[in-house]
Amino acid sequence: MIRYLKRGRDAAAIAEADAKVRATVEGILRDIEARGDAAVREYSRRFDNWDPADFILDADAIAAAVNKLSPREVEDIRFAQEQIRNFARIQRASLQDVEVETLPGVVLGHKHIPVNAVGCYVPGGKYPLIASAHMSVLTAKVAGVPRVVSTAPPFEGAPHPAIVAAMHFGGADEILVLGGVQAVAAMAIGTGSIRPVDMLVGPGNMFVAEAKRQLYGRVGIDLFAGPTETLVIADETVDGEMCAVDLLGQAEHGPTSPAVLLTTSEKLARDTLAEVERQLAILPTAAIARQAWDNHGAVIVCDTVDEMIAQADEIASEHVQVMTADPDLFLRRMTNYGALFLGPRTNVSYGDKVIGTNHTLPTSRNARYTGGLWVGKFLKTCTYQRVTTDAASVRIGEVCSRLCHMENFAGHGEQANLRVRRYGGREVAWYRPVSS
């Protein structure tokens, strides 16, 4: 039996808030499409109080930003990028082009072709999310994307030096200082000064996420991303302090970030509830984490491990921290998650910042059908075929013709029939040719 000791907001309230965001974003996108740079500049002034001569940083501005960092800061950024680049390269190496003769004279294959131009959004208004530059820019370059445009909002009235450095070290070809809906719209739609891209990636606030959703189709996107989510699965092998730390560590992302504890121990559940309150009294980001916990936090007690696994798959959380007697059981049996963090020695923050896996992950139960951002998201797997003998064309053509007849596709059928006539010297019995 599953028991809730705490629940978050109901779905109706969340849907009402989402509708307001949709309407706001629709208006901004229409305006930017109509007025281009002028609209982008107006929204940048309004939302970020940012009105530079040029939103695109030149080489001198990039160098100046990098020079503001200490040697240790540069070293730490490069260390994180080394881990992420290494794992991305391993992933890329696992994706092989193929070509195979499936029948005598019939050759099929596929190639992995990088997207030509990608726009990477790096959040930076509330928190300067330096790691998002690694996850998007660097991964796109490992995939072989020729043109990577990266943007982040100004931080306290200026480009954030560490974000600019991370974009630059990651290989960004163009670096913008521009935030919000206006940034992703400018990259997707294009303006007088910003050339459009073919794909948008990277996390953002609810307005950025909604803009990506509305722009999908005009450009590709990595995934539909909502507020950061975390699910802690734990038993009596850990304590309430560790569970509370891991819940609040993600709740501080924003006031709408769900944080859920799933456990078979009611004692641990109650200890965690008490620990959350204790930590919120001293956490520097408690103003945000408190809203997230009060409105979107949940504590669920299950009777069995099987119930926990079923409930975890139903929740399909972005991040799943597993701290149980046998964490690998969840690796073997769970099917719906963005990323797993197995055992108490790891945690979501490691994945967010430095360990090497990508932190752009599916939210809002989208883990039921997609994984997160990785090298493969930047590649188009494109197929091709080659028929090398007359006999093979005739063999395939005769079957194709009959299948087209079943579907009443006369034009399709004639494509096959023409090859049968040309390369086999005969008609398909059922079909009257369009021409001789």
N, C-alpha and C positions, 0 to 999 in steps of 0.2 A: 504494500500500500504506500502511496506517495502522499506526503503531508507538507503543506507550505507553512513555515513559521513566519515568513514574510513574503509579500508580493509587491510588484511594481505597479505602475499606472496601467489603467485598462486600455485596450486597443482603440477604443473610440476617441479618447483624448489625444492619443498619438496621431491618429488619422486626421483629426481636425488641425493640429499643428502642421502636419505635412501639407495639407491643402493650401495653407497660407504661404508656405515656402514656394510651392509650385507656381502660384499666381505671381509672386514677386519676381521669380526667375524668368518666367515667360516674358514679362514686360522688359526686363533688362536685355534679354537676348534679342528681342525685336528691335529695340533702340540701337543696339550695337550693330546689328545687321544693316540698319538704315543709315546710321551716321558714322560708323567706323571709328577712326581715331578720336574724333571729337567726343563721342559718347564714352569711349574708354577713359579718356582723360577726365571727363566730368564725374564718372563714378569713382575713379581713383581719388579725386579730390574729396568727394563726399564721404566715402567709406573709410579711406586710409589717410586722408589729409596729405596726399602725396602727389606732387605735380612737377616732376623733374623735366629738364629740357628733353631728355630721351629716356624711355623706359628700358632701352637695351644698354647694357654695360659694355664699354669698350675695354680694350686690353689694359689700359692704365688703371681704370676703375677696379678691374678684377685684381690686378697686382696690389693695389692699395688695400683692398679688403683682406687679401691673404696676409699682407705684411702686418696687419693689426693683431694677428694671432701669435701666441707664444709658441716656441718650438715644441713644447709638450702637447699643446692643442693640435698642432699640425700632425705630430706623431700619432696621436690618438685617432684622428680622422683617417689617416693613412692606414693604421692598423685595422680599423673597422672595414675600410674599403678592401683591404687585402683579403679579409675573410669572406666578404660578400662576392668579390670578384672570383675568388678561387672556387666557391661552390657554384656560381653561375657558369663558369667555364666547364666544370664537371657536368652540369646539366646540359650545356650546349653540346658537349661531346657525345652525350647519349642520344642525340637526335641526328640520325644518319639519313642522307639521301639514299634512295633505293632505285634500282632498275633490274627487272627480272623478265625473262621470257616465260610467260604463263602458258602459252600454247606454241607449237611450232610456228614461227613467223609472227607472233604477237608479243610485243614488248611493252610493258607498263612500268611506270616509275613515278616517283615524286621527288620534288626539291623543296627544301626549306628556305624560303626567300625572305629576307628582312623587310619590314615595313620601311618605306623611304623616309618618312619624316614623323617624328614623335614629339608631342608636347608633354613635359613633365611638370606637374604642379607640386610644389613643396609648401606645406602649411608653415606659416611663420608669424602670424599676427599675435596670437595669445602665447603660444610656445614656439620657439624656433626649432622646428623638427628637422634638425640637420640630417638625421639618418634617412629621411625620405628622399634626399638627393642621391644617397648611395643606392637605395633600393630601385629607383626609377632610372636615373641617368646612367649609372654604371652598368646596370643590367641590360639596358637598351644597347649600349655600346658593345658589350660582350656579344650580344645577339647579332651585331653587325649593322645596326641602323646608321645610315650615312649622315642624317641630320637630326640632332637632338636639341630641342629648345627647352630650356628649363626656366621656371619662374617661381618667385616667392614674393609675398608682400613685404613692404618695408617693416622694419622692427624698430620701434621708438624713433621713427622719422628718418631712417637711413637703411641702406642695404645691410643685412646681417652678415658680418664678416665670415663667420663659420659656415653659414649656408652657401655663400658665394664660393668659398674655398672648396666645399664639398662638391658643388656642381662642377667647378673647374677641374678639380682632381679626378672627378668621375668621367670627364670627357665631354661635357656639354659644348656644343658648337655655338649656341647663342644663349646668353643669360639675361633674363629680364628681371626687373624689380617691379612687380605688379601682382596684385592679389585679387581674391574673390572671383565672383562670376565674370567680371570684366576681363580677368586674366585668361580663364579657360575659353571664354567666347572669342577673345582676340586671336588665340592660337587656333581655334577650330574654324572660325569664319574667315579670319584674315582681315587686316585693315590696311591703310595706306603704308604704314611703317612695319607691320608684322606679317610675314608670309604665313599662309595657313599650313597646318600639319595634317597628317592622315590619321592620327591616333592620339588620344589623350589618356594619360595615366597619372596615378598618384592620389593619395587621400586628401580630404579637405573637410570643411564644415558642412552643415546641412545644405547651404546654398550652393557651394561648389559641387557637392554630390548630385544635387538636383539639376544643376546646369549640365553636368556630364550626361545625366540620364536623358535630358531633353535634346542634347546634341548628338546622341547615339544614332547612327544611321548616316548622318552627315559625315561623321568621323567614327572610327572605332574607339572603344574604350577598354580599359583593363577589366573592370567589373563594376557592378552597381554597389557602391559603398555607402553605408550609413554610419551612425556613431560607433565608436570602438566598443567591442563586447568582450567580456571575459567570463569564463565558466571555470570555477575551481571544483574539481572532483577530489574528495578527500575522505580518509577514514581515520581511525584512532591512532595511526602511525605518525600523524603530525598534530600540531596544537593550534589553538585558536589564533595565536599571534601570527603565525605564518600564513594562515588562511586569510586573515584580515589584511595583512600587508599586501598579499597578492590581489585581493579584491580592490582595495583602495588605490593600489598602484596603477590600475587601469581606469578606475572611476574618475580619476583626476583629469582624464582626457577632456571631458566635457560634461555639462549637466544632464545630457540625455544618454550617457553611456551605461548600458546594463552591466551589472556585476552580480553573478549568481554563484551561490555555494550549493553543491550537490553532495550529499553525504549519507552514509548509513549509520552515523553516530549522532543521536540527538544531543548528547553531551557536547560533542564538538560543535554542533550547530549553535547551541546556546552560548558556549564559550566564545565563538566567533562573533556572534551578535554583540556580546559585551566588549570584546576587543575592538571591534569597529568603532564603537562609541568612544572608547578610551583613546584610540589613535586619531579620531576626528578632532579631538580636543587639542591636539598638538601638531597635526599635519599642516605644513605651510599652505598647501593647496586645498584645505578643508572646505573653503567656500564653494568650490566647484564640486569636489568629491561628495560633499554632503547632499547637494541637490541630486546628483546621480544616484546615490545610495537610497535616499528617501523615496525618489520617484521611480527608480528603475532597478533597485536592488531586490534580490530574492534569496531565500534560504529554503531548500527543499530537502526533506528527509525521506529516504527510501529504506525499505526493509532488507533488500538484497542487492548484490552487485549487478545481477541481471536487470533489475529495475533501474539502477543507475545508468547502465549502458543504454537501455532503451530510451530513458529520459534525456540523456545527453545527445543521442542522435536526433531526438525530436526537437531539442533546442537548437542544434546545429550552429553552435557558437563560433565566432571568429577565432578566439583564443581558447584553448582548453588546457588548463594546468592540472595534471594528474599526480596526486600525492597519496598513493595507496600502497598496500602491501605488495601488489603486483601491478605496477603501471603498464607493463608490456601487454597485459591482458586487454587493456583498452586500445592499444595500438593494433592488436590482432583483430579486435571485434568491432570497433567503432568505424562508421562509414561517413559520418557527416561532421566535418570540422574544417576550420581554416588551417590551423596549425596545432600540433600537440606538443606539450612541454612535459616530459616524462620524468617524474621523480622530483624530490625537494631540492636537489642541487641545481636545477635549472629553473627558469621562470620566464614569463612573457617579456620582461624588460630586456633580457639577453637577446631574444629574438627581435625585439623592436630596434635594438641599437647596434649589435656588434657580432653576434655569434656566426652569422653567415647566411641564414635562410632569409627569405624576403618577408617584410612586415606588412606589405599591402595584401590584405586578405579579405575573403568574402564575409559580409555581415548580413543581417536581416534574414537569416535562414537560407541564404543563397549557397551556403556550403553543401546543400543537398544536391547541387548540380554543377558546381565549379570549384576549382582550387583558386589559389591566390596568384599574384603577379610572379612571373618567372621568365626566364629567357624565351621559353616557347611562346609566350603571349606576343612577343615582338616578331614572330616568324609566321609567314603564311605557308602552309603546307600545300603546295600546288602540284597537281598530277599532270601527267602527259602520257600519250600512247603513240606507238609506232607499229605499223603493220608492214612487214618486210617482204612478204611473198604473195603472189597472186592467189595461191591456194588458201592461205590464211584469210585473205580478204573475202574470198568467196564463202568459206566456211562460216565466218562470223556474219557475213552479209545475209546469207539465207535464213539463219535463225533470227537476225534482227528484223528482216522483212516480215516474217510470220508474226513476230511479237508486235510490230507496228500495226499489222492488219487487225490483231485482236483489240488494239486500242483505237482503231479508226483514224490513225495518223497517216494519211496518204503521202504527204510530203516527206515525212520521216522515212516511210517505206521506200520511196523512190530514191532517196540517198543510198540506201542499201542495194536496191535493185540495179541501179546504175553500175555499181561495182561488180555485182554478180554478172551482168552482161559484159562489161569491159574485160574483166579478168577471168571469167569462167566461160564466156561464150554461150550463155544460155539465159533464158528467162526464169524467174521464179514462177512456179506453176499457177498460183492463185491470182497473180497481180497483172493487170493490164497496164503497160508502161505509158507514162505521160508522153514520151517521145521515143522515136526509134534511134 
